């Protein structure tokens, strides 16, 4: 007979956009709506959720809307509960490192958004502490689960590209300043003191995308800037945007692969999706976004001729072939939650731990150093055996 096996999960940061939409509603509550997570023996794992946040009114409202009764603004009390096995963190970046440290000390398994800390030293200490405590730990790597990048990964693993030469990435959109139209992102994202900045936010993403799909990153050269120095906060008050809102970077990968990725919250979109990667290889090329992926093989590559004196006759976009789904893709955040919970309960394999998170923080830190010092910076190996 099938049994319901409860697992207590402290969900901290549920009042934020990402914590609420992707992790609570589309992942944990979705698992519950499906009757729990099927386990190997036929039982079903049932997430028992304890919502944590700083705003009591928002917590109460979220709990009421979703039929939940367990919530608190006291993180210490939540971590002290023996029925809570997992701690999840989706807070603002500046609050995460301390909370993760408390959760490790309380013996909780750790699953967290990134960046895991504000410095690589702090990230390494967290990973070491989690290893020493014997708890399981994982970091959200959501971009790997996008349908477009899963198709791209399929092409890489199938040898479609031959020898990969380069990766070109474009990410971003115009985030309104907040004066005449409300901003789409919270104001703390644009204050360095609060852990804001596009490098700290996005370079950990680019690290795992490049490392997992192509090859380890060995060096970075970056130019970082704040294009929009004045913004308006949630109360309509102007403030100085002290954090970077755009970064233009070159990453050197193993095997001679060169990756160029532009990240900007001050760019207007003229592409099919908000993020796109073009991969060029000796045998073929691909362009992948959130959902779509298109390819052009060596044998079908046209032969353009440069002639500025005549109107262009080529419809370049029509010369690419769509890669089929060949599968049904579930919500990527939910899929990764499923993998981590099975890692905790069934000892299933799980790759993306706090050390992977620390490498992402390291790349962000080195990118900022490259911009500050105006030079190429090499990426040293980061492991548990080396000093922070």
C-alpha positions in Angstrom: 0.0 0.0 0.0 1.3 3.4 -0.9 2.3 5.6 2.1 2.7 9.3 2.3 6.2 10.1 3.6 6.5 13.7 4.9 9.6 15.8 4.6 9.7 19.2 6.3 11.0 22.1 4.3 11.7 25.6 5.6 11.1 27.9 2.7 12.7 31.3 3.4 12.1 34.2 1.0 8.7 33.1 -0.2 7.4 36.7 -0.3 9.9 37.5 -3.1 9.0 37.0 -6.8 11.3 34.0 -7.5 10.7 32.3 -4.1 6.9 32.6 -4.5 6.3 31.9 -8.2 8.9 29.4 -9.2 9.8 27.6 -5.9 6.6 27.7 -3.9 3.8 27.7 -6.5 5.3 26.0 -9.6 7.6 23.6 -7.7 6.7 22.6 -4.1 2.9 23.1 -4.3 2.9 21.6 -7.8 4.5 18.4 -6.3 1.8 18.4 -3.7 -1.0 18.8 -6.3 0.4 15.7 -8.0 0.0 13.7 -4.8 3.6 14.0 -3.8 6.9 12.8 -5.3 6.9 9.1 -6.3 9.8 7.2 -4.6 11.5 4.0 -5.6 9.6 1.8 -3.2 6.2 3.1 -4.3 5.7 5.6 -1.5 5.2 9.3 -2.2 7.2 12.0 -0.6 5.1 14.9 0.7 6.6 18.3 1.3 5.5 19.8 4.6 6.1 23.5 4.2 7.1 26.1 6.8 7.1 29.6 5.2 9.6 32.1 6.5 9.9 35.8 5.7 10.2 39.2 7.3 6.8 40.6 6.4 4.1 39.0 8.6 1.2 40.3 6.6 2.5 39.0 3.3 3.3 35.6 4.8 -0.2 35.3 6.2 -1.8 36.2 2.9 0.3 33.7 0.9 -0.5 31.0 3.4 -4.2 31.8 3.3 -4.3 31.8 -0.5 -2.7 28.3 -0.7 -4.3 26.6 2.2 -1.1 26.6 4.3 -1.0 27.1 8.0 2.7 26.9 9.0 4.6 30.2 8.7 6.8 32.4 10.9 9.0 35.5 10.8 11.4 33.8 13.3 14.1 32.0 11.3 15.8 30.7 14.5 12.6 29.1 15.6 12.1 27.5 12.2 15.6 26.0 12.2 15.2 24.7 15.7 12.2 22.4 14.7 13.3 18.8 14.5 10.5 18.0 11.9 12.2 20.3 9.4 14.8 18.4 7.4 15.6 20.9 4.5 16.3 24.6 4.5 15.7 26.5 1.3 16.8 30.1 0.7 15.5 32.6 -1.8 16.1 35.8 0.2 17.9 38.9 -1.0 21.6 38.1 -1.7 22.9 40.1 1.3 20.9 37.9 3.8 21.7 34.5 2.3 25.1 33.6 3.6 24.3 34.1 7.3 21.1 32.2 7.0 22.7 29.3 5.2 25.4 29.1 7.9 22.7 29.0 10.6 20.9 26.2 8.7 24.1 24.1 8.3 24.8 24.6 12.1 21.3 23.3 12.8 22.0 20.2 10.7 19.5 21.0 7.9 20.1 19.8 4.3 20.6 22.9 2.2 19.0 23.9 -1.1 19.5 27.5 -2.2 19.2 30.2 -4.8 22.4 31.8 -6.0 24.7 33.6 -5.5 25.3 31.5 -2.3 27.4 34.3 -0.7 28.7 37.8 -1.4 32.4 36.7 -1.5 34.1 33.6 -2.7 35.7 33.2 0.8 32.2 33.1 2.3 31.0 30.6 -0.3 33.9 28.3 0.3 33.4 28.4 4.1 29.8 27.5 3.6 30.7 24.5 1.4 33.3 23.3 3.8 30.9 23.7 6.8 28.2 21.7 5.0 30.6 18.9 4.1 31.9 18.8 7.7 28.3 18.6 9.0 27.4 15.8 6.7 24.4 17.5 5.2 23.3 17.3 1.6 23.6 20.6 -0.3 22.5 21.9 -3.6 22.3 25.1 -5.6 19.6 26.1 -8.1 21.0 25.9 -11.7 17.7 26.7 -13.5 19.1 27.8 -16.9 20.2 24.2 -17.5 16.6 23.1 -17.5 15.4 25.6 -20.1 14.0 23.7 -23.1 16.2 25.7 -25.5 19.4 24.9 -23.5 18.4 21.3 -23.1 18.2 21.0 -26.9 21.6 22.7 -27.1 23.0 20.2 -24.6 21.6 17.4 -26.8 23.5 18.8 -29.8 26.7 19.1 -27.9 26.5 15.5 -26.5 25.6 14.2 -30.0 28.7 15.8 -31.5 26.7 18.1 -33.9 29.2 21.0 -33.7 32.4 19.1 -34.4 35.1 21.2 -32.6 33.4 24.0 -30.8 35.0 27.4 -31.6 32.9 30.0 -29.8 29.8 30.9 -27.8 28.1 34.2 -28.1 25.5 35.1 -25.5 23.0 38.1 -25.3 21.0 38.5 -22.2 18.8 41.4 -20.9 16.1 43.9 -21.4 15.2 47.4 -20.4 14.4 47.6 -16.7 12.3 50.8 -16.2 13.8 53.4 -14.0 10.7 53.6 -11.8 9.8 57.2 -12.3 7.2 57.2 -15.1 6.8 53.4 -15.2 7.2 50.9 -12.4 10.4 48.9 -12.5 10.2 45.2 -13.2 12.9 44.4 -10.6 13.3 45.4 -7.0 15.4 48.4 -6.2 17.9 46.5 -4.1 19.2 45.0 -7.3 20.8 48.3 -8.1 22.5 49.0 -4.8 25.8 47.5 -4.1 25.4 47.6 -0.4 22.3 45.4 -0.6 24.1 42.8 -2.8 22.9 44.1 -6.1 24.6 44.2 -9.5 24.3 42.3 -12.7 27.7 40.6 -12.4 26.9 39.2 -9.0 23.5 38.1 -10.3 24.3 36.7 -13.7 27.9 35.5 -13.8 27.1 32.6 -11.5 24.5 31.6 -14.2 27.0 32.0 -17.0 29.5 29.9 -15.0 27.4 26.8 -14.8 26.0 27.2 -18.3 29.5 27.3 -19.8 31.0 24.7 -17.4 28.1 22.2 -17.8 27.4 22.5 -21.5 30.9 23.3 -22.9 34.0 23.3 -20.7 35.5 24.9 -17.6 36.2 28.6 -17.6 39.9 29.4 -17.3 40.0 33.2 -17.7 37.8 36.2 -17.8 38.0 39.7 -19.2 35.2 42.0 -18.3 34.0 45.6 -18.7 31.4 46.6 -16.2 29.4 49.8 -16.0 26.3 51.5 -14.5 24.5 52.9 -17.5 21.5 54.3 -15.5 22.8 56.0 -12.4 19.5 57.2 -11.0 16.4 55.1 -10.3 13.2 55.3 -8.3 12.3 52.8 -5.6 9.1 51.0 -4.6 7.9 54.1 -2.7 8.5 56.4 -5.7 11.6 57.9 -4.1 14.8 58.6 -6.2 18.0 56.8 -5.3 21.5 56.5 -6.6 22.1 53.2 -8.5 25.4 52.2 -7.1 25.5 48.7 -8.6 26.5 47.7 -12.1 23.6 47.3 -14.6 25.6 46.0 -17.6 28.6 43.7 -18.1 30.4 42.8 -21.3 32.6 39.8 -20.9 35.0 37.4 -22.7 35.4 34.0 -21.0 38.2 31.7 -22.1 37.3 28.0 -21.8 39.2 24.7 -22.0 39.9 23.5 -25.5 40.4 27.0 -26.9 36.6 27.9 -26.8 35.9 31.6 -26.6 32.7 32.8 -25.0 31.4 36.4 -25.3 28.4 37.2 -23.2 26.7 40.6 -22.9 24.4 41.1 -19.9 22.4 44.3 -19.5 19.4 45.7 -17.8 19.7 48.8 -20.1 19.1 47.2 -23.5 16.0 47.0 -25.7 15.3 43.6 -27.0 15.8 42.9 -30.8 16.0 39.2 -30.7 13.5 36.3 -30.4 14.0 35.7 -26.7 15.4 37.5 -23.6 18.5 35.3 -23.6 20.1 33.7 -26.7 23.3 31.8 -27.2 24.9 31.2 -30.6 27.4 28.3 -30.7 29.7 27.9 -33.7 31.7 24.8 -34.5 33.6 23.3 -37.4 30.6 21.1 -38.4 27.6 23.3 -37.5 26.1 26.2 -35.5 23.1 26.6 -33.3 21.1 29.5 -31.7 19.4 28.6 -28.5 17.1 30.6 -26.3 14.7 29.9 -23.4 12.6 27.5 -25.5 13.7 27.5 -29.1 16.8 26.1 -30.7 17.7 26.4 -34.4 20.7 24.9 -36.3 22.6 25.2 -39.5 24.8 22.3 -40.5 28.1 22.7 -42.5 26.5 21.0 -45.5 23.6 23.5 -45.6 25.5 26.7 -44.8 25.0 29.3 -47.5 27.8 31.3 -49.1 27.1 35.0 -48.4 28.9 37.6 -50.5 29.7 41.0 -49.2 28.3 43.7 -51.5 27.3 47.0 -49.9 26.2 48.4 -53.2 23.2 46.2 -53.6 20.2 45.5 -51.3 20.6 42.3 -49.3 18.6 39.4 -50.9 19.3 36.8 -48.2 16.7 36.0 -45.5 19.3 34.6 -43.1 16.9 33.5 -40.4 14.9 31.3 -42.8 18.1 29.3 -43.5 18.1 27.7 -40.1 16.3 24.5 -39.1 14.3 24.2 -35.9 15.4 21.5 -33.4 12.3 19.5 -32.3 11.3 19.1 -28.7 11.3 15.3 -28.8 10.1 15.4 -25.2 7.7 17.2 -22.8 9.5 19.7 -20.6 8.3 20.2 -17.1 9.0 23.4 -15.1 12.8 23.5 -14.7 12.7 24.7 -11.1 10.3 21.8 -10.2 12.5 19.3 -12.0 15.5 20.4 -10.0 13.5 20.3 -6.7 12.6 16.7 -7.6 16.2 15.8 -8.2 17.4 17.4 -4.9 14.7 15.8 -2.8 15.5 12.4 -4.3 19.2 13.2 -3.5 18.2 13.8 0.2 15.8 10.8 0.6 17.1 8.2 -1.8 20.8 9.2 -2.2 20.2 9.8 -5.9 23.1 11.6 -7.7 23.2 15.3 -7.6 25.9 17.5 -9.2 25.2 21.1 -8.4 26.3 21.5 -4.8 27.6 24.4 -2.7 31.0 24.0 -4.4 29.4 24.6 -7.8 27.8 27.7 -6.2 31.2 28.8 -4.9 32.7 28.6 -8.4 29.9 30.8 -9.6 30.7 33.4 -7.0 34.4 33.1 -7.8 33.7 33.9 -11.5 31.6 37.0 -10.5 34.4 38.2 -8.1 37.0 37.7 -10.8 34.9 39.5 -13.4 34.6 42.5 -11.1 38.3 42.4 -10.5 39.0 42.3 -14.2 36.8 45.3 -14.8 38.3 47.2 -11.9 42.0 46.5 -12.9 41.4 46.6 -16.6 43.0 43.2 -17.4 42.5 39.6 -18.1 42.2 37.5 -14.9 42.8 33.7 -14.8 40.4 31.4 -12.9 42.2 29.2 -10.4 40.9 25.7 -9.4 38.5 25.9 -6.5 38.2 22.8 -4.3 37.8 21.8 -0.6 41.5 21.2 -0.3 42.6 24.8 -1.0 42.4 27.9 1.2 39.7 30.4 0.6 
